[in-house]
């Protein structure tokens, strides 16, 4: 038990505490004895057994919220890894079996507490692990900055040329990536240092985030697991562009990675926001094509740098397989039946369902580029029983009331923020027999259970999918059946 005086428990104070347990979302939990009272402190990205220094940044009646400052000593559960630690993978040193234990237990508790599902253990189906624990990502974004954090000196240095990942909790400090992080392509990350050295020698500066000036801003890379190819996009400002030798950069990249390079793009971004791109950015092809191929469950997809696509394709295959299983379970479909795929993205789930069942599929997503990709991919995969609509889901359901009562199954796959209550109400009013709800944020899905129940839908089964080992993220797939009007 961590013991403190009431005077020490003030916003901004730094406490040295021992993490005793883990809560949902990867928040380490410490129990504090404050005078005669007991209080809980949550510190994200920490592991039970670690001793850490954390700053109090929120003080509530029953708990404190802290920000990790430093890990004083590791947890007995941790193991050594020959990867460079990065902010985006705080549990890299925690064995995957322990990660599963914490994720499953804390997520189940989330449904019990927020969703008020008292029998959640009875409804729990399975925990689906990622086929690969390392090097599973097919896209990575690296940032440039003149402000660098030095691990050895444990200090922030200015007037530098940094290329790597933004330091946790900051948008202006970058930690150089000097070797493989264990998440993306091993060869690329082991050679990223050479890319950094080459660009620094051009004499053009890295971006200075607070001052909003500089040249090099981001380097984004997509990987095709199907063809083992790389697609690169270098994002810069326009300032100093006349001094940038594009062909020399192309020649350097081809010299490093050879035939693995499918294409090299250059994007100009002069916006003041800290994003690698915005909708107004146009790119120039410096080499090759802006497309790589990826395969999912027998379907082929052409993926551009701008496309949304599953970040862990092998794990996505397992997720999609479970979705199809839930769509099919105990239900016989005829060619006259219709399945609605809402928030469909590039239409992967809808295409797989169409191939499996032959039913009519209605796919809806607000991102017009995603719908165009869905149409192109459906044509490539000979999926002829699907229609795709670029529209806000809520507005679409209002504009097409004729679908009410005629949809057998709805697949929901909303963004991380979840579904707006009014939209969820419109979804339930379609009166589909079944809703298969895919969620990348179980907290919002737990919240939506009450709305669905009020509108006649009961959850009958749920599974968890770990698409992102070494992070706090977990996804959930649940079946909701219509039990009453």
N, C-alpha and C positions, 0 to 999 in steps of 0.2 A: 504494500500500500504506500503510495506517494503522499507524504505529509507536508502540509503548508499552513501558514497563518492566513487569516482573511486578508491581511494587508498585501500579501503576495499575489493574490488573485485579482489582478487588475489588467484591463485591456492594454496590450502592448508589452506586458512583462514576458520574459522568457523563462520557462520552467524546464528543468531537467527531470524527465519522467520515464517510467518503464511502461511499455505497451503490453497490456495483458490479454487482449482479445481483439477480434476484428468485427466490425459492423458492415452492413451493406454498402457497396460502392467503394470498397477498399479503405475504409476509414479505420485506422487503428484506434483502439479504445484503452484508455488509462483510467484507473479509479483513484481519486484523490481524497485524502482526509483533510478537510479544511476546518480547523477548530473542532467543534463537536459534530460537524456535518460531513456527509459523504457526497461527492459530486463526480460526475463523469466528464472526461475530456476526450474529444475526438480529434485525431490527427491523420489526415489523408496520407496515403502512400507509405504507411509504416507497417511493420510486421510484428506480431506478438513475440515477445522476448527481447525486442530491441530496446536499448536505452537511447533516448533522443532528447535533443533540445528543441522546444517548440514555443512559438510566440502566440500568446492569446490574442485572437483578433475578433472574437465574438463572445460575449458573456451573456448567458441565458440563466433563467431561474434554476433549471435542473441540470444544465450541462454547459461546458465550454467548448468552443471550436478553436483549434490551434493550427498554425502553419509550421510545417517542418523546416527547421533551420539547419540542423546537423544530426547525423547519426553518430552517437557517442560510442556505442558498441553494438555489434551485430546480434541477431537472434541465434540461439542454439539450433534452430530449424534451418538456418541458411547454409548453403553450400557455395564453394568457390566456383566461379565461371571465368572462362578465358575470353570473355567478351567485354567490350567497353561499356560501362554502365551509362545509361541515358535516362533522362527524366521520363520519357514515355514508356518505360518498362520497369516500374519500381519493384516488381516481384520477380525479377530475373533470377535472383539467387535463392528463391523459395521453390523447392521441388514441386513439379506440376501436380503431384498427388495431394500435397498440402494446399495448393491453390484451389484444387477442385473441392476439397473438404470445406474450406472457408467460403468459397463462392456458393456452393450448393446450400450450406446451412444458412448463410445470411440472406440469400435470395428467398428461400422458403419462408423465413421469418418475415420478410417484406410482404409477402402475400397474406400471411396470417394477420399482420398488424395493420397494413394499409387497406388491403383488399377484403379484410374480415372473412377470410376463407379458413374456417376453423378446422376443416378436414383436408388441408392442403397436402399432407403426407399421403393420404389415400388417393388423391388425384394425381400425384406426381408419377410420371411415366419413366423418364430416363434422363441421364446427363450425357450429352454428346460431346466428346472431346475433339479437339482439333487433331487431324491425322498427323500433323507436324507441329512440334513445339517450338522449333527454331526455323528461321529463314522462310517464314510462311507468307510474308506480305508481298503483294505485287505492285505496290506503289509507295513511294517515300518522297517527302519534301524536305529539302535541306535549306537552311536560311544563311544568308551572309550578314555580318555585322562588323562594325569597327569596335564594338565593345565585347570583349571576350572574358569568359570565366576560366581561370587557370586552376585545374584540379590540384596540381602539385603545391602551388603557393596558396591555394584556397583564397583567392582574391580576384576581384574584377579589374581588368586592365583596359584602358582606353587606347585609341589610336592603333588598333590592331587590324588584322585581316582574318576574320574568323569565318569558317564554313562548317556547319553541323546542325545541331538541334538547339532550339531556344531553351534556356535554363528554366526549370519549373517555376511557375509563378511570375515570369517576366515575359515581356514582348520585345525587349531591347538587347538582352544579353544572350550571346550564343556560345555554346560549348563546342569546341572543335571535335569533330569525329575523326579519330586517328586510326581506327581499325573497326572490324566487324562488330556491329551491335547485337548480332544474333537474331535480328528480326527480318532484315531485308536480304538482298543478294550479297553473298559473302565476297565474291570477287569485286563487285562494284565498291562496296564499303571499304575494303582493304586498299583500294586504289584511289579513294576519294581524296586522300592527302595529296596525291600527285596532281589531281585536278585543282585543288586549292593552291598548291605551289605555282602551278602554271598560270593561273588567273592572277595571282598576286604579282607575278613578274611582268604582267602586261602594264603595270603602273596605274591602272584604273582602280579607284577605291571601292571598297565594300560600302554597303548602305549604312548610314548613320541613323538609326531609327528615331531618336529624340529630335535630331536636327532636320530630318527629312531630306537628306541629300546624300549623294554617292551614286555609284553605277551598278555594281552587282547586287541583286536582291534575293533571288531564289534559284535553286536548281531542283527541278522535279523530275523523277524517274519512274517510268512504268516498266514492269517486267511481264513477259509472256512465259508462263510455265510450260505451255504447249510447245513453243518453239525455242525457248531459252534465249529470247531476244530482249533488247532494251530500247526504250523510247525516251529521249531526254528533251527537256525544255529548260533553257536558260532564260531567266527573267531579269531584265535590266531596266534602268531608267534610260531616257533618251540623252541625258547629259553625258557627253564624252563618247557618244556612239561613233563619231567620225574617227576616233582613235582605236576602235575595236576591230581587229582583223578576224572577221567571221570565218573565212576559209582556213586560216591557221588554227582556229579553235576546232573546226571540224576535223582537220588532219590530225590534231593532237588526240581527240577522242577516239577516232578510228584506229590510231596507233596503239591506244591503250586497250580497246575492247574488240577491235577487229570486226569480224562478221556478226558478232552479237548485236551490233547497232542496227536497229531497224529504221531509225529516223532521229534527226536532231532538229529541234525547233528553237526559234528565238522570239521571245515576247517582250514588247516594250510596255512597262507599267510605270506611269508617272503619278499615280494616285498616292495620296498621303496615308491611306489606310494600310495596315499591315497584313495584306493578303497577297498571295503569289499571282493572282489574276482577278479581273472583274469582267463583267459581261461586255464591256466596251473594248477590251484588249483584243488585238488581232495578232496573229503569229505569222512568222515567216519560216518557211521550210528551208533549212540550210542543207539538209541531206536526207535522202530516203523519203519515207512516207509517214504521215501522221496516223498510222494504224498498226496495231499488232493483233494477233489472233489469240483467242483463249477458248478453251473447251470446257463445257459443264454438262455432265450427264448425257453425253452424246450429241449435244448441240454445239454449234460453232458460233462464236461471236467475234466481230471486229470491234476492237476497243481503241478509241482515239484518246489523246491526252486529256480532252475535255469530258469524256464520257464518265458517267457513274458506273462503277463495276465493283463487284464484291472484292474486298481487299485480301481476303484469304480464300481463294477459289476452291481449294480442296475441302476446307471446312464448310464452305457454302454448299458444296454438293451434298454433304450430310444434312445440312439444314433443309435444303430443298427436298431431299428425299423424305424427310420427316413431314414436311408440309404436305407433300403429295399423299403420303400415307394417311395423314389426318383428313385430307379432302376425300379420300376414297373409303376410309374405314366405315364399314357397315352400310355403305350407300352404293346403289346401283345407278349408273348414269346412262342415259340414252343420248343420241345425237341431237335431240330436241331440247335437252337441258342446257342451262346457261350458268356459267361460273363467272362471277365478277371479281376482278383483280384490282383493288383500290390502292393507290399509292404504288403503282406497279413498276416505277422506274423504267428500266430498259426492257421490261416485259419478260424476264427470265422465268418467273414462276408461272405466268399465264401460258407461255409457250410449252413448258413442260407438262402442264395439266392438259393442254390441247392435244399434245402428242400421245399422252397416256390414255385419255378418255374419249377423244374425238368430239367433245362438247363444244358449244359456242363459248368463247371467252370475250369478256368486255374489260379492257384495261384502261385505267384512268390515272393520269399523273399531271401535276401542274407544270412540270418542267418540259417545255416543248422539245428541247434537244433530246431528252430521254425518250420521248414518244417517237421522234424520228428514228432514233436508234432501234427502238422496239420494232417499228415497221420494217426497217432494213434487215434486222436479224430474223424476223419472222419469215420474210421472203427468202432469205438465205437458207433457213431451216425447213422450208416448205410447210410452214404453218399457215393454213388457209382458213381456219375457223376462228380467227381472232380479229376484233376491231379495237383500235387504239384511239383514245381521246386525250388531247392536251387541254386539261381543264382543272380548276380547283374542284376537289372531290365534293365538297358541300354544295357548290353551285351546280355541278353536273347532276347530282341527285335531284335537285330542284327542277332543273330544266328537262329532265327525262323521267317524269313520273310513271311512264308506261312500264318501267322495269319492276315496279312494286308488285310483289306477289308472284313474280315469274323467275326469280333467281333461286337456284337450288342451294348454292354455296357461295359465300363471300370470303375472299382472302384479303385480309387487312395487313399492310406492312408499312405503317406510318413512320415519319422521321422521329428522331430521338425525343422531340418535344411532345410527342403523342398526338392524339386527335382532339380537336376542339369539341367541347360538349355538344354544341348544336349539330356538328357534323356527325358525331357518333349517334345522336338521336335519329338523324335522317337515315343513317346506315341501318339502324335497328328497325325503322319503319318500312324497309323494303320487305321485311318478313321472310328472309331466307331461312331455310331449315337449319343451316349451319353457318357459323362464322369461324374461320381459322385465322387467329390473330397472331401475327408475327411481330415481336417487339424487340427493338434494340435497347430498350430501357424498361426493365421490369417495374420500376417505380411508377411510370405512367400507365402501364398496363394494369397494375394493381389498382390504381385509382379508377380506371375505367370499368372495373368489374361491377361496381355498384350501379353504374348507369345501365350497363347491359342487363343486369339482374332486374332492375326496375322495369325494363322493357321486354321481359319474358325470356331472357337467355341465361342459362346456367352453365358454368364452367364444368366440364366433365373430365378433362385430361390436360396435363401440361408437361412440357419437357424444356430443359435448359440446353443451350448450345454455347460452347466456349470457342468463339471465333478468334479471340485475341489473348492467347496465353501471355502471362507476365504482366497483364494489366488488370484493372478492376472490372473491365467490361464483361457482361454476360448477356446473352439473348434468350428469349423465351418464345415458345410456340404453344398456343392453347386452343383447345376446341371448346366452342360455346354452342350449345344446342338450344333450339327454340322449344321451350317447355310449356309456355302459356301465352295467350294473346293479351 
